[in-house]
Amino acid sequence: MLSARFVAVKANVKAMLETGRTLTGIEIETLFRRELETELQRNIHDAYENAPWSSSVAEAAVPLAEAYRIARRPDHPRQLSEADREALRDRGLSADLDQIEEYLREFCHEIGDEAVRARLAAINAPTTDPVVHTARMHLLRARAAAWLRTTRVFDDDVMEAANPLAALMGEDYEPPASAISSPVPASTALERDCQFAIYDDRRFGDVIEEILAQLKSEGVWKGDLTQQRRIMQTFSWITGNRALGSYDHRDVAAFKQGLLRLPKSFRFGTPTAGAMARPFADIVAELPVVAPDQRRNMKTVNRDLSTMSTVAKHLAQTAWRPRVSGATVMDFSSATVAIKESDSTGLRPPWTTKHLEALFRSPLYLGGGGVKRRLKAGEPVARVWHDAAYFAPLLWYYHHTCREEMCGLEVADITIDAPVPHFEIRDNVTRGRDGDKAGEKRAARRRKLPIHPELIRLGFLDYVKAVQAEGHQELFPELYLFKAKRGGAQFYDRAWRYMVEWIGDRMALPRNDAGKIADIHSIRALGSSFYEVDGVNEILRADVMGHARTGTNAKHYSKRIQTEGLDVVLAERLAFIQRYVPIITADIRAAPIRLLPLDQRSRVGSGRYRRIRSDAGKLRS
């Protein structure tokens, strides 16, 4: 062991000689004094600012001093040895062992290389790697001394001194030459004002992918993290993508106000292309005042704040760990805005039964053309094709599911050979990313629903078998051909917008006061409205809709699947749906299952005919 240590020391000495001079005694003393003074200045400020954590500064100083004292050793240990524990117990510090080890492990070694180089450059000392390692040792010594002195911050002689810093520094204090301070290196000033236990000089934008990976591995986030990535990039952009250690509570407000300064139609781009590739201040300077109809929905702002709150809680374990235990520096959750329940102006209006009847009487269901001509009547060979465009609206109407719940179904989610054929809404690989299962954010959304007889009559079960025979995992595989636009977004682009156009050409579309028209989710609102009558079983309604049950009995005592069995409950849910949901598809004739080539499925196309100028008004397809 000793010979190995000697070899390592010899190698380090050789490297030092090869890379340049070492630190002089004066330089070492200057480094030590400056770090000691800087750390004490910060501690005195925290102790005397009358903040919630001020009274605990002296108490926290004891374990911090011990942690830095151990960290300053050449080995830079990150945990206590048994000898350390025994020595601390002998000194009466048994109660502080866990705190000392936590401080030692978490941040006593986190003075970054760039921060050390900045201190060396400020005194014109060399900044080679060996010197950086040596300088870090002296900085740790200074911090240990600073925290040991901080244990006296509330002692009478310090509290009564004209200069508490001088009282704590003692013989190490050098009064300033004049009342005018010399310029402080930028990095030192930032670290002095740092609200966290360490000053992490990595930029926020540089750790985004690391944070995403960590939160995903911990199960906090799952599935596609595109939205979370964009929100974190937006925070980085609005706040200037600074060093992690430079952030404080003001950046929470800046982020919120920055979001409100952007119209809801704003296109963010990425950090390398588009708006976010330019300074936020420059972009905002070019934008007009946000018009009332372009203001961002506060629910969206709250979502972004909530996402950043999760990030802040995660970083509070490392880079954003507060200097004082129990304090919260980056409090995004308190910045969220209370949404008035009575304010429904932003909600989209529901569809009516007549609107859905119009869709189900279109050539898409009664017989139309092929790819991109599905809504055109009078085709030479009128046919019905089966895919998401055909079945998804039927499933939404009769089962009141959400957009992605239907678009993201897998073949394995459908149970055909059962007394009551049914499908299960659950997390699956299709709705996730990178092989992870995802989908439902709340447990109540995970449910089993009976397949309505109208779906069975129109060939849904045969369609499931046909897709399974093709070897697909997804029930609607054409919606997952591309990574950028998947599921419901792909359905909207390929089919839904043309369906809305078809309905709108025949009757006025539902529209709210803000001008929003009904969307796919509005079919779910129509379905829920069917149960808004006397005598409805609220437990059945909640279970069918995927809402959380309310009331002690419903939440804690009603366990009908366990007591009566799934088949009984599915039959009851089917009877419930049939009792309240009107059948509006009786005019659709069942057709043999026909599948277009995969890349052509659900490509509905417009039902409108174009006017050709040379035909003087004659309609042509």
N, C-alpha and C positions, 0 to 999 in steps of 0.2 A: 504493500500500500504506500509506504513512505517513498520507495524508489519510483513508483509510478507518479506520485505527486512531484517529486524532484524533476522528473523528465518533463512534466507539464509546465512547471515553473521555468525551467531552463528554456523551453520552447517559447514561452511568452516573453522572456527577457530577450531572446534572440530576435523575435519578431519586433519588439519595441526598438531595438537597436537598428534594425533594418528599415523601419518606417519613420524614423525621426526622433527628435528629442522627447524627453519626458516632461511632466509638469514640475515646475520649480516650487520651492517652499512657499514663496510669496503667492504664486498662482493658486496653490492648494488652499492657503489661508484665505485668499480673496474669494474663491469659490465657496468655501465653508461659511464665511461670514455673510456673504450675500444670500445664500440659501437659508441660513439660520434666520436672518433678518426678515426675508420675504415670508417664510413660513410663520414666523411669530407675528408679523403684521397682519397676516390673514387670520390667524387664530384670535388675536386680540379684537379684530373687527367683529368676528363671529360671536365672541363672548360678550361684547359690549353693545351690540346693535339691538338688544332687547327683542330678538326674534324668538319664536317658540323653542328653538334649539339652543339658545344662548346659555341657559343655566346648566346644560349638560356638557359644555365644552371641556371644563376641567376634569369631569368624570371620565369622558371619552379619551382624554389625553393619556391616562395611565396605560391602558392596553395598547394604544397607538405608539407610545414611546417604547414599550417593550417589543412590539412587533418590528419597529424600525431598528431597534438595537440588535435584534437577531438577524434581520435582513442585511445588515451592513457587513456581516462576515464575508470572507472571501468565497465561501461556497454559495452564498446567496440562498440559503435554505427557504423552502416554501411551506414547510410544515415543522411543527415542534418535534424535537427528538425526546426520548424518554428522559434524557438528562436535563433537557430544557424544562420539561414539566416538573421534574423533581426540584430543580433550582427555584422555579417560580412558586411552587408550593411552600418551600422553605422561607420564601420572602413574603408569604401571606397573600399570594395572588391566585389561589385556587379557583376563586369565583370568576376570575377573568380569563381562564385558560382558553375557553371556546372562542371568546371575542378576540383574544390575541392571535389565535391560529387563523381565524377568519380574516383578520386584517393582513396577516402575514401572507396568506394564500391569495387574497383577492387583489390587493393593490400596492403592496410595499415594493414591488419590482416593476412598476409600470411607468417609470420615467423614461419616455421614449428617446431614441437616439437623436432625433432632430432637436428635441428640447435640450438635451445635454450639449449638443454642438452649438446651439444658440448661446448657451451660457459661456462656453469656451470662447466662442468668437467675440463675445462682449468684453473679454479681458485679453484679447489677442493671443490666446493660447492655441496650440495645435489642435486639430479636430480629426486626427486619424482614428481609426477604429480602436486600437489599443488604448489611446488616451481617453476616448469616450468611455471605455469600460472602467478605467481607473477613476475618471471624474465622477462616474455614477456612484462609485463607492463613497466618495467624499460627500456627495449630495445626500446619500442615505445617512451618513454620519451626522450631517447637519440637521436633517429632519428628526432624527432620534433625539438630538440635543434640544431642538425646538419644542418637541412635544413633552419632553421631560420638564422643561421650563414652564410650559403651558399649564402644568398641574398647579402652578402657583398663581394663575391669572386672577383669582379672586382673593388672594391674600391681602391683608391690610396694607403692607408696605408697597405692593404693586398698585392697589386701588387708590392709594393716597399720593402716589408719585406724579409729578408733573408730566413725566414721560414714561408711561407703563412699559413701552418697548425698551427703553434704556434700563429700567428696573429689572426686566427679565433677561436682557442681554448681558448685564453686568460688565465684566471686563472685556467682553467681545464686542461691545458697542462702540462704534466710531461715529461721533456726531457729524452731521453734514457740514461741509465747508461753508455753505451759505444757505439762506432761506429758500433759494431757488433750486429745485431738484434738477439734477442732471437727467437727460433723457433716459428712460428705462427701455431696454430692448423690448420689441413688440411681444416676443414670445413670453418674456418674464412678466410683462404687464398682464397678458392674457391669463397666465397661470395664477397670478395673484388674485384676479377676479373670478377664477374658476369656482363654480358652485358644487363641483364634484370632488370625490375623494382623490382622484388623480386627474391630471390633464392629459387626455388622449388626443394626440395630434393628428390622428387619421380623420379624413374628411367624411362627412356623413354619407355622401354619394358613393364613397369607396367601400362602404360596409353593407350596402343594401342587399346584395346577393347573399352575403354571409348571414345576415339577419333572417332573410327569407328561408334559407336552408335550415337554420337552427329552429325557427318557429315551426317549420314543417316537420322536422325530425322529432320535435317534442309533442306533436299532435295538436298544437294550438291552432294552426292553419292546415288545411288539406286541400287537395285538388288543384285547380288552376289558380295561380297566384298573380295573374296579370293585373287585376284590380289593385291588390295590395302593393305591387311593385310600382304602379303608376302613382298611387297616393304618396308613397315614400319619395319617389322622384320629384313629385310636386312640392313636397315639404322642403327637400334639398334645394330645389330651384328658387322657391320664394324666399328662403332664408339665406341664400348665398352660398350653399354648399361649403360650410365652414368646418373647422376642426371640431370634433365632437366635444372637446373640453371647453369650447367657447360658447356653447349654448346656455340659455337660461330661460326663465319664465316668460320673458318678453317675446321670445320666438314662438310661443304658443299663440299669443294674440296676433303676432305678425302673420302667422300661417292662416288663421281664421279670417282676418281682414283681407289677406291676399286672395283667398278663395272667393270672398264676396265681391271682390273687384273684377272678377272674371265672369263674363256672360255664360249662361248655361250651354250655349252653342260653341263655346271656345274649344279649339282643337289644340291640345297640349303638345303633340309631337313626342319626341324623345330627347334625352340629353345630348344627342349627337345630331339631330335633325328636327327642324320645325321650331316652334316657339320656345321650347325649353332649352334649345341650343343657344339662345340669346339671353342676356341679363333680364331678370324679371322687371326691373325698373324701366328698362327701355321698352319692353312690351306694353306695360301698363300705361306708359306715357303716350303711346300711340292709340290706345283704346278710348272710345267715347264713354261717357257716364253710362252705366248699365241701365237700360230701359226697364220699366216695371215688368214687361212680359219676358225679359231676358234674365231676370234675377234667378240665381241658383236656388233650388228647393232646399230649405233648411234641413230636411231629412238627409239630403245628400251631403251637406256640410257636416252634419252630425256623424254620418257614416265615416267620412274622412277623418274627423277628430277621433272617433272611436278606434279606427285602425291605428292611428298614431299613438293613441293611449296604450294599445297593446305593444307597440314597438318600444315606447318609453319604459313600460314595466319590464320588458325584457332587458333593455339596456341598463336599467337600474341595478342589475346584478353585476355589471362590469363598468363600461365607460361612463354611464350616467348614475353611478352609485353616489348618493348624496354625501357630502362631507359629514353631515350630522345625521346620525341614525334616526330613522323615523320621519325625516323631512321628505317632501315631494317637490322636486324642482320643476320637472316638465309635466304639469298637471293638465293634460288635454281633456280629461273627462269633465272637469269643472267648466270648461269652455263651451260645452254643448248647450244648445238652445232648447228650452221646453217648447214642444209643439202642442198647440191647442187642439184638443180632440174635435172641437166644433168646426175647425177650419178645414173644410173638405173641398176648397176651391181647386186644390191641386190634384184631386182624385179624378181619374178618368171615369166617364159615365158608363153604365152597363149597356150591353146589347139588349135588345128586346127579342121576344120569340119570333116576331115577324122578320127581323133582319136575318136571323139564322135560317128561317124557312126559305127566304130568298136565296141564300147560299146553297141550301140543300136541293133547290130546284134548278140549279145552274147546270150547264152541259158537263161540268166536272163530275156530277153524280148521275146525270141522266144520259150522257153520251156526247162526247165532243171529239176534238181532233187529238193528234199526238203531242209530242214534245212542244211546248210553248204555244199550243193551240187548244189546250184542254178546256178553256172557257168559251170557245167559239162554237156556235150552233150551226147546223146545216152542213157539216162536213160530209164529204162523199162516203166515208166509212166512219160512222159515229161509234165510238167505243169508250168504255170506262176502264181506266187504268188504276191499279192499286199501289199505294205508297203512302208516305206521310201526308201528302196533300189531300188524299181521299179520307184516311182514317183519323188523323189528328183532330180536325174540327168535330167529328162525331164523338170521339173520346172526351174532348173538352166539354161538349154540351151535356152528355149523359153522365159524366163522372165528376165534373167540376174541378178537374185537376189544374195545376199550374202549367205554364208553358214548358219549362224544362222537365217537369215530371213526365210529361207525355213524350216529348222529343227525345228524352234520354233513356227511355225504356230499353231493356235488353230482352232478348228471346227468353233467357233464363228467368226473367221476372214474370212470365206468363205461365199459368198453370191451367192446362187444358183438361187433362184426365182427372177430374174431381167432380163430386156431386154438384158443386157450383163453380164453374170455370171462373177464374179470377186472375188479377194481376197485383203485384206488390210494388208499392212505391218505397224505395229504399236506396241507400248509398250503393253505387255500383262503379265499375271501372269506366264505363262509357262517359259518365258525368264527371269523372275525375281527370287527373293528368298524370303522366309518367307512371302509369300502372297503379296509382293509388285510387282507392274507392272514395267517392264523394257524392254530394247531392243535397241531402236534407240537413238544414241547419238546426232544426228543432225536432225533438223526439216525436212530437204529435204528428208531424208530417209523414212519418213512416207508418204506412197502413196497407191493408189488403182490401181491395174493392172488387165486388162481383162484376163480371162483364155483362153489360146490358144485353138483353135478348135481341135488340135491334142491331147491335154490333155483330152478334153471332149470325143473325139472319143475313146480313150483308157480307158475310165471308171473312170476318176478322180472324177466326181461328184457322181457317185455311190459309190465310195470308201469313200468319205466324209460322205455319208448317213450311210454306214455300220459302220464306226467308231463311228459316233454319236449314232447309235442304241446300240452300246456296252456301251455307257455311258461315253466315254472318253472326257476330255477337250482338250487334245493335239491331233493334227492331226496325229502325228506319236508317239503314246504313248510309243512304245518300246525304244525310245531314252531317256526316262526320268524315267527309272526304278530304277536308282541308283543316289545317291547324288554326288558321287565323279566324275563321268564322265557322262556328259549330252549333249544332243543336238548334235551339229556337232562333238564334240569329240567322242561321242559314235558311230555316223555314220561312222566316219573314221575307228574306231577300228573294227566295225562289218562288214562293207561293202566296203568302199572306197578303202582301201589298196589292196583288192582283185580285184577290178575293174581296178585299175592302173596296177596291175600285168597282168591281162588279156590283156589289151591294149599293154603293153610292150612286151608281148610274140609274138605279131603280127606285131609290127612296132616300130621304135625308138621313145622314149618318148621325148617331148620337154625339153631341158635342157639349162640353161644359163651358162655364163662364170664361175660362182662360183660353178657350179655343181648342182644347185637346179633344180628339175624337176617340171613340172606343177602340181598344186594342185587344190582343189575345186574352189578356188577363181579365178583360171585361166579360168574357164568357163565364168565367168563374163567379163573377158578381151576379150574373143572371141566374146561375145555378143556385147560389145561396139564397137568392130572393124567392125561389120556389118554396122554400121551407119557412117563409115568414108568414105563417098562418097559425091559428089556434090549434092546440093539441099536438104540436110537433114535439117529438122526443128529443130533447136537447143533447142527450148523450149520443144518440144515433147521428144527429146532425153534426156534432163536433167530430165524431169518428169518420164520417163520410168526407167531410170537408178538410180533415187534417188539422183541425183547430185544437188547442189545448182544452181539456175538460175544465169545468169550473164547479166549485162546490165540494165539500168534504166527501159526500157519498160518491160522486162521479170520479173524483181523483183518487180516493183511497180504498173504497169498498166495492165498487162495481167491477167485477172481474169475470165477465160473462164468457169470454173465450176459454178461460181456464175451467169454468164450472160446466158449461154446456157444449163446448167444442167449437172449432173454427167453422165447420160446415153449417151448424145452426146459426151462428152469427152472420156468416156470409149470406145465408138465405134471408135473414131478417133485414140486412142492409139492402139486399136487392128489392125486397118487398117495399121497403121504405122509399127507395129511389123511384120505383114504379108508381107508388101512390101519389107522389107530388110532382114528378117531372113529366110534362106532357110529351107524347110521342109526336114528332113533327117530320119524321122520315118515312112515313108509310108509303108515300108515292115513289120512293126510290126502289127500283127493281134490283134484286140481287143479280150479280153478273159473275161469270167465271173469273177466277183470279188471273189477272194479266199483269205482268211485270215488264216495265220498260228496261232497257239497258241502264245499269246503275247510275251512270253520269247524267242520264236524262230524266230520272225519277224526280217527281215533285217540281219539275220545271214547268209551271202552269202557263205562264205568258198572259198577256192582256186579252180580255174579252172584247175589246173595242176593235172596230174596223177603221182603217185609215182612208182618208179622202185623197185621191190622186189628182193633182191639179189638171192634168191633161184630160181627165174624164169629166170635167165640168160638173162635179157634184155626184157622179156615180160612185156608189160604194164598192170597194174591192177589198179583199183580204190582203 
